[in-house]
C-alpha cells in the first residue's frame, strides 16, 4: 500500500519508488529491489497500476508506473481504515520470561539484559531526534513511546516474578 500511495503523487520508476520508500519509511530496514518489482508486478496484474513502455537510460531500460482509478480507490479506503491497535497480548518478551521461569532459569537476568537493550535503543532514537528532520523525529518518538511502555512492563514483571513463577510452575 505504501508503494501505491507513493505512486498516487506522480508516475514513477521502480528505482524512484524504492528511494522514496526508504527515505520516508525504511529507516534501518530498506526495501529490497526485488520486493519493489514483485509488488509492482502484482499491482499491475490486479489492475491497480499501469506499466508504461520501457524507457532507455544510462542503465537498464526503465518502466514508469502509473496508478489507476482502482488503485486510487484502494489507497483512499486503506487510508480511511484505522490500524488495528497494538500491542498484541502474545509478545516475545512475555514468552521468554514465562519459558525461563517454567524451566527454572533466571528471568531476572533476561529482564536486566532486555532493559539494557531497550535503554541503548532509546539513546539511539534520542540522538536521531536531535540530528534528523521532522520525519526522523516523529518516527523516533513513535519508537520511544513503545520502548517506554516496554520498560514499564519490564519493571512491573520484575516486581512480580515470584508470583509469576508460582503461577507458571503450578
N, CA, C and O of each residue as an XYZ file, in Angstrom:
680
protein
N       0.825     -1.194      0.000
C       0.000      0.000      0.000
C       0.869      1.257      0.000
O       0.492      2.282     -0.568
N       2.023      1.168      0.636
C       2.898      2.343      0.661
C       3.378      2.689     -0.743
O       3.414      3.862     -1.113
N       3.746      1.680     -1.526
C       4.184      1.949     -2.896
C       3.036      2.532     -3.721
O       3.238      3.457     -4.508
N       1.849      1.995     -3.540
C       0.691      2.505     -4.255
C       0.416      3.953     -3.846
O       0.096      4.790     -4.690
N       0.541      4.240     -2.569
C       0.361      5.611     -2.095
C       1.406      6.555     -2.653
O       1.099      7.701     -2.981
N       2.644      6.083     -2.762
C       3.690      6.928     -3.359
C       3.410      7.189     -4.832
O       3.691      8.274     -5.341
N       2.854      6.191     -5.515
C       2.534      6.372     -6.929
C       1.399      7.363     -7.140
O       1.283      7.963     -8.209
N       0.568      7.533     -6.130
C      -0.543      8.469     -6.285
C      -0.034      9.901     -6.485
O      -0.697     10.709     -7.136
N       1.133     10.216     -5.931
C       1.709     11.566     -6.095
C       2.025     11.859     -7.544
O       1.695     12.926     -8.061
N       2.682     10.880     -8.213
C       3.101     11.060     -9.598
C       3.573      9.724    -10.154
O       4.019      8.865     -9.393
N       3.483      9.535    -11.458
C       4.035      8.316    -12.058
C       5.529      8.222    -11.738
O       6.228      9.235    -11.707
N       6.007      7.012    -11.503
C       7.403      6.848    -11.086
C       7.984      5.543    -11.608
O       7.261      4.613    -11.963
N       9.307      5.503    -11.644
C      10.037      4.277    -11.928
C      10.202      3.502    -10.623
O      10.126      4.072     -9.535
N      10.426      2.214    -10.748
C      10.625      1.383     -9.557
C      11.769      1.874     -8.687
O      11.666      1.876     -7.460
N      12.856      2.288     -9.318
C      14.007      2.792     -8.566
C      13.621      4.003     -7.725
O      14.021      4.117     -6.567
N      12.838      4.908     -8.317
C      12.420      6.122     -7.604
C      11.480      5.777     -6.447
O      11.551      6.390     -5.382
N      10.611      4.807     -6.658
C       9.709      4.379     -5.583
C      10.503      3.798     -4.418
O      10.211      4.090     -3.258
N      11.506      2.976     -4.722
C      12.335      2.402     -3.656
C      13.066      3.506     -2.899
O      13.116      3.497     -1.669
N      13.628      4.447     -3.633
C      14.344      5.556     -3.000
C      13.418      6.340     -2.062
O      13.788      6.646     -0.928
N      12.227      6.658     -2.539
C      11.288      7.419     -1.711
C      10.794      6.602     -0.519
O      10.673      7.129      0.586
N      10.511      5.332     -0.735
C      10.086      4.466      0.368
C      11.162      4.442      1.450
O      10.873      4.641      2.630
N      12.394      4.200      1.042
C      13.489      4.137      2.013
C      13.667      5.459      2.743
O      13.950      5.471      3.941
N      13.502      6.579      2.030
C      13.684      7.895      2.647
C      12.609      8.180      3.693
O      12.901      8.776      4.730
N      11.371      7.762      3.431
C      10.278      8.081      4.345
C       9.959      6.974      5.348
O       9.625      7.257      6.499
N      10.059      5.719      4.919
C       9.555      4.622      5.744
C      10.581      3.551      6.075
O      10.337      2.742      6.969
N      11.696      3.512      5.404
C      12.612      2.387      5.519
C      13.741      2.554      6.505
O      14.770      1.893      6.365
N      13.592      3.410      7.496
C      14.669      3.653      8.464
C      15.172      2.337      9.043
O      14.445      1.634      9.746
N      16.402      2.021      8.743
C      17.013      0.811      9.292
C      16.569     -0.467      8.607
O      17.096     -1.537      8.912
N      15.622     -0.389      7.698
C      15.145     -1.583      7.005
C      14.740     -1.208      5.582
O      13.553     -1.143      5.264
N      15.738     -0.962      4.725
C      15.414     -0.567      3.356
C      14.668     -1.675      2.608
O      14.851     -2.863      2.875
N      13.846     -1.261      1.691
C      13.047     -2.183      0.892
C      13.932     -2.804     -0.192
O      14.579     -2.070     -0.939
N      13.976     -4.125     -0.297
C      14.780     -4.752     -1.358
C      14.192     -4.455     -2.740
O      12.974     -4.392     -2.904
N      15.062     -4.273     -3.726
C      14.605     -4.004     -5.090
C      13.676     -5.108     -5.586
O      12.665     -4.829     -6.231
N      14.015     -6.354     -5.289
C      13.179     -7.469     -5.734
C      11.762     -7.371     -5.209
O      10.809     -7.711     -5.911
N      11.620     -6.911     -3.984
C      10.287     -6.763     -3.394
C       9.518     -5.634     -4.079
O       8.310     -5.736     -4.289
N      10.224     -4.564     -4.422
C       9.580     -3.441     -5.116
C       8.992     -3.926     -6.432
O       7.818     -3.688     -6.715
N       9.809     -4.610     -7.242
C       9.346     -5.016     -8.564
C       8.328     -6.141     -8.502
O       7.433     -6.203     -9.345
N       8.443     -7.032     -7.522
C       7.426     -8.076     -7.358
C       6.089     -7.454     -6.966
O       5.039     -7.863     -7.460
N       6.133     -6.466     -6.078
C       4.906     -5.781     -5.659
C       4.294     -5.018     -6.826
O       3.083     -5.075     -7.036
N       5.117     -4.308     -7.581
C       4.608     -3.574     -8.749
C       3.991     -4.536     -9.770
O       2.986     -4.205    -10.399
N       4.572     -5.701     -9.936
C       4.010     -6.714    -10.838
C       2.631     -7.167    -10.379
O       1.715     -7.299    -11.190
N       2.481     -7.408     -9.062
C       1.166     -7.807     -8.530
C       0.151     -6.676     -8.671
O      -1.008     -6.916     -9.010
N       0.590     -5.440     -8.410
C      -0.318     -4.297     -8.543
C      -0.780     -4.148     -9.993
O      -1.941     -3.826    -10.243
N       0.116     -4.379    -10.941
C      -0.249     -4.302    -12.360
C      -1.205     -5.438    -12.712
O      -2.204     -5.224    -13.399
N      -0.904     -6.622    -12.249
C      -1.765     -7.784    -12.511
C      -3.180     -7.545    -11.984
O      -4.163     -7.936    -12.615
N      -3.271     -6.896    -10.819
C      -4.564     -6.668    -10.175
C      -5.257     -5.393    -10.655
O      -6.311     -5.033    -10.131
N      -4.676     -4.701    -11.649
C      -5.316     -3.531    -12.229
C      -5.183     -2.251    -11.411
O      -5.930     -1.298    -11.628
N      -4.245     -2.222    -10.480
C      -4.091     -1.031     -9.629
C      -3.043     -0.064    -10.161
O      -3.032      1.111     -9.791
N      -2.160     -0.558    -11.031
C      -1.194      0.308    -11.716
C      -1.104     -0.111    -13.177
O      -1.394     -1.252    -13.538
N      -0.695      0.838    -14.001
C      -0.390      0.552    -15.394
C       1.116      0.669    -15.568
O       1.767      1.519    -14.959
N       1.654     -0.202    -16.412
C       3.095     -0.192    -16.674
C       3.320      0.465    -18.026
O       2.775      0.030    -19.040
N       4.128      1.519    -18.029
C       4.437      2.213    -19.273
C       5.468      1.452    -20.087
O       6.006      0.432    -19.656
N       5.723      1.975    -21.266
C       6.744      1.396    -22.135
C       8.120      1.552    -21.497
O       8.358      2.490    -20.736
N       9.012      0.638    -21.810
C      10.380      0.729    -21.306
C      11.042      1.977    -21.891
O      10.926      2.259    -23.083
N      11.733      2.710    -21.031
C      12.416      3.935    -21.446
C      13.913      3.694    -21.369
O      14.407      3.220    -20.346
N      14.644      4.011    -22.427
C      16.095      3.826    -22.367
C      16.715      4.836    -21.404
O      16.227      5.955    -21.246
N      17.798      4.410    -20.768
C      18.507      5.303    -19.854
C      19.964      4.919    -19.802
O      20.441      4.166    -20.652
N      20.669      5.421    -18.826
C      22.089      5.136    -18.678
C      22.306      3.667    -18.324
O      23.327      3.089    -18.699
N      21.371      3.061    -17.615
C      21.480      1.665    -17.223
C      20.451      0.849    -17.981
O      20.168      1.113    -19.150
N      19.894     -0.147    -17.302
C      18.858     -0.955    -17.954
C      17.625     -0.092    -18.263
O      17.413      0.950    -17.642
N      16.821     -0.543    -19.230
C      15.602      0.181    -19.556
C      14.733      0.284    -18.306
O      14.684     -0.633    -17.486
N      14.051      1.417    -18.182
C      13.224      1.666    -17.004
C      11.769      1.793    -17.426
O      11.457      2.344    -18.482
N      10.891      1.279    -16.588
C       9.454      1.374    -16.845
C       8.852      2.346    -15.850
O       9.207      2.358    -14.671
N       7.940      3.155    -16.344
C       7.241      4.115    -15.492
C       5.896      3.488    -15.112
O       5.178      2.956    -15.958
N       5.577      3.565    -13.815
C       4.335      3.006    -13.302
C       3.376      4.142    -12.984
O       3.773      5.172    -12.438
N       2.097      3.940    -13.335
C       1.051      4.943    -13.134
C      -0.089      4.287    -12.372
O      -0.521      3.190    -12.727
N      -0.579      4.943    -11.333
C      -1.691      4.405    -10.553
C      -2.988      4.536    -11.358
O      -3.190      5.521    -12.069
N      -3.859      3.538    -11.238
C      -5.165      3.575    -11.903
C      -6.220      4.116    -10.933
O      -5.940      4.328     -9.753
N      -7.418      4.332    -11.438
C      -8.517      4.764    -10.564
C      -8.787      3.713     -9.481
O      -9.069      4.052     -8.332
N      -8.698      2.444     -9.859
C      -8.879      1.372     -8.877
C      -7.808      1.468     -7.793
O      -8.096      1.278     -6.612
N      -6.590      1.761     -8.194
C      -5.506      1.930     -7.225
C      -5.746      3.109     -6.305
O      -5.513      3.018     -5.100
N      -6.210      4.213     -6.864
C      -6.508      5.400     -6.054
C      -7.607      5.078     -5.054
O      -7.518      5.465     -3.889
N      -8.641      4.374     -5.496
C      -9.740      3.995     -4.594
C      -9.232      3.113     -3.460
O      -9.652      3.265     -2.313
N      -8.338      2.200     -3.779
C      -7.808      1.305     -2.744
C      -6.958      2.080     -1.730
O      -7.050      1.825     -0.530
N      -6.136      3.019     -2.199
C      -5.347      3.845     -1.287
C      -6.277      4.646     -0.387
O      -6.063      4.726      0.823
N      -7.309      5.237     -0.979
C      -8.241      6.040     -0.193
C      -8.926      5.191      0.886
O      -9.044      5.625      2.032
N      -9.371      3.999      0.529
C     -10.017      3.109      1.503
C      -9.030      2.705      2.592
O      -9.386      2.667      3.770
N      -7.800      2.405      2.209
C      -6.775      1.976      3.170
C      -6.446      3.102      4.149
O      -6.297      2.869      5.348
N      -6.335      4.321      3.628
C      -6.035      5.461      4.494
C      -7.190      5.780      5.440
O      -6.982      6.350      6.511
N      -8.389      5.418      5.049
C      -9.569      5.680      5.863
C      -9.688      4.702      7.042
O     -10.231      5.056      8.088
N      -9.185      3.483      6.873
C      -9.307      2.439      7.897
C      -8.243      2.609      8.978
O      -7.065      2.781      8.664
N      -8.649      2.561     10.255
C      -7.645      2.626     11.324
C      -6.808      1.342     11.371
O      -7.271      0.266     10.993
N      -5.590      1.480     11.835
C      -4.705      0.328     12.025
C      -5.164     -0.394     13.287
O      -5.558      0.251     14.258
N      -5.116     -1.708     13.282
C      -5.502     -2.477     14.464
C      -4.623     -2.057     15.638
O      -3.398     -2.039     15.519
N      -5.235     -1.723     16.764
C      -4.442     -1.298     17.923
C      -3.483     -2.393     18.376
O      -3.813     -3.579     18.366
N      -2.314     -1.972     18.765
C      -1.337     -2.887     19.325
C      -1.166     -2.524     20.778
O      -1.667     -1.459     21.138
N      -0.561     -3.223     21.615
C       0.198     -4.437     21.311
C      -0.688     -5.674     21.368
O      -1.779     -5.672     21.937
N      -0.180     -6.703     20.767
C      -0.848     -7.990     20.863
C      -0.518     -8.582     22.225
O       0.521     -8.280     22.811
N      -1.395     -9.412     22.713
C      -1.179     -9.974     24.043
C      -0.131    -11.078     24.052
O       0.231    -11.554     25.128
N       0.357    -11.494     22.924
C       1.393    -12.517     22.853
C       2.656    -11.859     22.315
O       2.754    -11.591     21.117
N       3.625    -11.597     23.190
C       4.860    -10.981     22.735
C       6.040    -11.889     23.051
O       5.973    -12.732     23.945
N       7.111    -11.703     22.308
C       8.324    -12.486     22.541
C       8.869    -12.198     23.939
O       9.363    -13.108     24.604
N       8.787    -10.950     24.394
C       9.250    -10.620     25.746
C       8.552    -11.500     26.782
O       9.203    -12.108     27.632
N       7.240    -11.561     26.702
C       6.460    -12.344     27.657
C       6.790    -13.835     27.548
O       6.968    -14.507     28.564
N       6.871    -14.346     26.331
C       7.166    -15.765     26.123
C       8.512    -16.128     26.747
O       8.624    -17.162     27.405
N       9.527    -15.298     26.553
C      10.852    -15.596     27.111
C      10.829    -15.615     28.633
O      11.447    -16.480     29.253
N      10.125    -14.673     29.234
C      10.050    -14.640     30.700
C       9.363    -15.903     31.212
O       9.869    -16.557     32.123
N       8.226    -16.245     30.637
C       7.476    -17.414     31.103
C       8.277    -18.694     30.892
O       8.336    -19.536     31.788
N       8.894    -18.853     29.725
C       9.677    -20.067     29.472
C      10.887    -20.162     30.398
O      11.235    -21.252     30.851
N      11.525    -19.036     30.679
C      12.652    -19.053     31.621
C      12.168    -19.541     32.987
O      12.813    -20.386     33.609
N      11.051    -19.020     33.448
C      10.528    -19.422     34.753
C      10.082    -20.882     34.751
O      10.326    -21.599     35.721
N       9.442    -21.325     33.693
C       8.986    -22.722     33.607
C      10.152    -23.692     33.668
O      10.036    -24.783     34.228
N      11.275    -23.291     33.091
C      12.431    -24.192     33.025
C      13.395    -24.010     34.188
O      14.439    -24.661     34.240
N      13.050    -23.127     35.122
C      13.911    -22.905     36.277
C      15.085    -21.984     36.005
O      15.985    -21.865     36.837
N      15.088    -21.337     34.865
C      16.160    -20.392     34.559
C      15.836    -19.025     35.170
O      14.715    -18.768     35.609
N      16.847    -18.165     35.183
C      16.666    -16.831     35.744
C      15.974    -15.912     34.754
O      16.513    -15.608     33.689
N      14.798    -15.480     35.106
C      14.126    -14.480     34.286
C      14.655    -13.089     34.630
O      14.580    -12.181     33.803
N      15.182    -12.912     35.826
C      15.727    -11.611     36.230
C      16.877    -11.204     35.323
O      16.961    -10.056     34.887
N      17.754    -12.147     35.045
C      18.884    -11.844     34.163
C      18.417    -11.446     32.777
O      18.943    -10.509     32.176
N      17.425    -12.166     32.274
C      16.873    -11.821     30.963
C      16.263    -10.418     30.997
O      16.507     -9.613     30.098
N      15.472    -10.127     32.031
C      14.841     -8.806     32.139
C      15.889     -7.697     32.214
O      15.712     -6.633     31.621
N      16.971     -7.941     32.935
C      18.051     -6.943     33.026
C      18.699     -6.697     31.660
O      18.950     -5.554     31.278
N      18.966     -7.785     30.933
C      19.576     -7.636     29.602
C      18.623     -6.947     28.635
O      19.041     -6.136     27.808
N      17.338     -7.277     28.745
C      16.354     -6.648     27.873
C      16.228     -5.157     28.188
O      16.123     -4.332     27.280
N      16.240     -4.822     29.457
C      16.177     -3.415     29.872
C      17.371     -2.653     29.291
O      17.215     -1.547     28.774
N      18.556     -3.247     29.379
C      19.762     -2.593     28.842
C      19.649     -2.403     27.325
O      20.043     -1.361     26.800
N      19.116     -3.398     26.628
C      18.950     -3.283     25.174
C      17.944     -2.188     24.830
O      18.153     -1.427     23.885
N      16.849     -2.106     25.598
C      15.853     -1.063     25.360
C      16.454      0.328     25.610
O      16.236      1.251     24.826
N      17.198      0.468     26.687
C      17.801      1.765     27.003
C      18.796      2.189     25.927
O      18.868      3.367     25.578
N      19.562      1.234     25.400
C      20.503      1.539     24.323
C      19.754      2.025     23.083
O      20.152      3.007     22.456
N      18.671      1.332     22.734
C      17.890      1.740     21.566
C      17.260      3.112     21.794
O      17.154      3.903     20.858
N      16.844      3.401     23.017
C      16.272      4.710     23.326
C      17.314      5.815     23.157
O      16.990      6.906     22.687
N      18.563      5.538     23.537
C      19.631      6.523     23.333
C      19.836      6.783     21.838
O      20.016      7.928     21.421
N      19.808      5.716     21.036
C      19.973      5.863     19.590
C      18.842      6.699     18.990
O      19.081      7.581     18.165
N      17.615      6.414     19.411
C      16.471      7.159     18.875
C      16.489      8.617     19.331
O      16.096      9.507     18.577
N      16.939      8.864     20.553
C      17.041     10.233     21.052
C      18.071     11.013     20.237
O      17.861     12.186     19.928
N      19.173     10.369     19.891
C      20.181     11.016     19.046
C      19.612     11.307     17.664
O      19.882     12.362     17.090
N      18.830     10.380     17.128
C      18.208     10.589     15.829
C      17.263     11.790     15.871
O      17.210     12.573     14.923
N      16.521     11.934     16.962
C      15.614     13.086     17.108
C      16.386     14.397     17.062
O      15.925     15.375     16.472
N      17.568     14.418     17.690
C      18.362     15.648     17.750
C      18.980     16.012     16.409
O      19.119     17.191     16.083
N      19.352     14.997     15.630
C      20.102     15.265     14.396
C      19.265     15.201     13.138
O      19.667     15.740     12.107
N      18.100     14.549     13.195
C      17.293     14.363     11.995
C      16.265     15.457     11.812
O      16.147     16.380     12.618
N      15.537     15.326     10.745
C      14.464     16.261     10.447
C      13.166     15.842     11.118
O      13.153     14.985     12.002
N      12.096     16.450     10.690
C      10.786     16.201     11.284
C      10.349     14.746     11.131
O       9.838     14.158     12.084
N      10.540     14.159      9.955
C      10.148     12.760      9.736
C      10.915     11.855     10.696
O      10.328     10.977     11.328
N      12.222     12.070     10.805
C      13.025     11.270     11.736
C      12.551     11.447     13.172
O      12.452     10.474     13.919
N      12.258     12.681     13.560
C      11.829     12.950     14.936
C      10.513     12.263     15.251
O      10.361     11.690     16.330
N       9.561     12.309     14.333
C       8.273     11.667     14.582
C       8.401     10.148     14.651
O       7.775      9.507     15.496
N       9.213      9.573     13.761
C       9.436      8.128     13.816
C      10.154      7.740     15.106
O       9.830      6.722     15.719
N      11.121      8.543     15.514
C      11.849      8.270     16.760
C      10.911      8.367     17.953
O      10.978      7.534     18.857
N      10.038      9.368     17.972
C       9.072      9.482     19.067
C       8.180      8.250     19.148
O       7.924      7.736     20.237
N       7.711      7.781     18.007
C       6.869      6.575     17.980
C       7.610      5.403     18.624
O       7.064      4.704     19.478
N       8.845      5.202     18.210
C       9.639      4.119     18.783
C       9.910      4.316     20.264
O       9.843      3.365     21.043
N      10.216      5.541     20.654
C      10.496      5.828     22.068
C       9.288      5.553     22.953
O       9.429      4.993     24.041
N       8.106      5.942     22.496
C       6.906      5.704     23.301
C       6.657      4.203     23.490
O       6.260      3.769     24.572
N       6.892      3.415     22.442
C       6.726      1.964     22.563
C       7.775      1.374     23.506
O       7.470      0.501     24.318
N       9.004      1.856     23.391
C      10.056      1.356     24.279
C       9.784      1.737     25.731
O      10.042      0.944     26.636
N       9.270      2.936     25.961
C       8.920      3.345     27.324
C       7.850      2.427     27.909
O       7.928      2.050     29.078
N       6.860      2.069     27.107
C       5.827      1.147     27.579
C       6.437     -0.211     27.907
O       6.102     -0.817     28.925
N       7.329     -0.687     27.049
C       8.008     -1.958     27.324
C       8.810     -1.880     28.621
O       8.801     -2.825     29.409
N       9.501     -0.767     28.850
C      10.278     -0.622     30.085
C       9.372     -0.664     31.315
O       9.725     -1.264     32.330
N       8.216     -0.032     31.222
C       7.272     -0.094     32.346
C       6.842     -1.536     32.592
O       6.744     -1.974     33.739
N       6.586     -2.272     31.511
C       6.204     -3.673     31.635
C       7.351     -4.500     32.233
O       7.113     -5.361     33.080
N       8.585     -4.247     31.798
C       9.736     -4.971     32.344
C       9.854     -4.746     33.848
O      10.114     -5.690     34.594
N       9.669     -3.516     34.298
C       9.747     -3.205     35.731
C       8.631     -3.893     36.511
O       8.874     -4.477     37.567
N       7.426     -3.823     35.995
C       6.291     -4.462     36.649
C       6.487     -5.972     36.730
O       6.216     -6.582     37.764
N       6.950     -6.563     35.659
C       7.176     -8.006     35.621
C       8.276     -8.404     36.599
O       8.149     -9.409     37.299
N       9.351     -7.626     36.653
C      10.442     -7.913     37.596
C       9.909     -7.896     39.034
O      10.326     -8.708     39.860
N       9.003     -6.985     39.327
C       8.435     -6.895     40.677
C       7.502     -8.063     40.981
O       7.260     -8.360     42.151
N       6.978     -8.725     39.972
C       6.023     -9.825     40.153
C       6.586    -11.188     39.772
O       5.821    -12.137     39.597
N       7.904    -11.307     39.641
C       8.491    -12.566     39.170
C       8.177    -13.746     40.081
O       7.880    -14.834     39.587
N       8.235    -13.565     41.380
C       7.950    -14.686     42.285
C       6.536    -15.204     42.085
O       6.323    -16.414     42.001
N       5.572    -14.301     42.010
C       4.186    -14.720     41.817
C       3.992    -15.362     40.449
O       3.262    -16.346     40.327
N       4.638    -14.815     39.418
C       4.521    -15.388     38.081
C       5.164    -16.771     38.046
O       4.619    -17.691     37.437
N       6.302    -16.921     38.685
C       6.973    -18.223     38.735
C       6.057    -19.270     39.374
O       5.945    -20.387     38.869
N       5.404    -18.913     40.477
C       4.495    -19.842     41.140
C       3.328    -20.187     40.222
O       2.889    -21.337     40.184
N       2.829    -19.212     39.492
C       1.674    -19.450     38.604
C       2.029    -20.360     37.427
O       1.231    -21.221     37.057
N       3.207    -20.185     36.836
C       3.541    -20.979     35.647
C       4.100    -22.352     35.994
O       4.124    -23.243     35.145
N       4.549    -22.531     37.228
C       5.062    -23.852     37.626
C       3.971    -24.730     38.218
O       4.172    -25.924     38.440
N       2.814    -24.129     38.471
C       1.718    -24.890     39.101
C       1.073    -25.840     38.123
O       0.139    -26.556     38.482
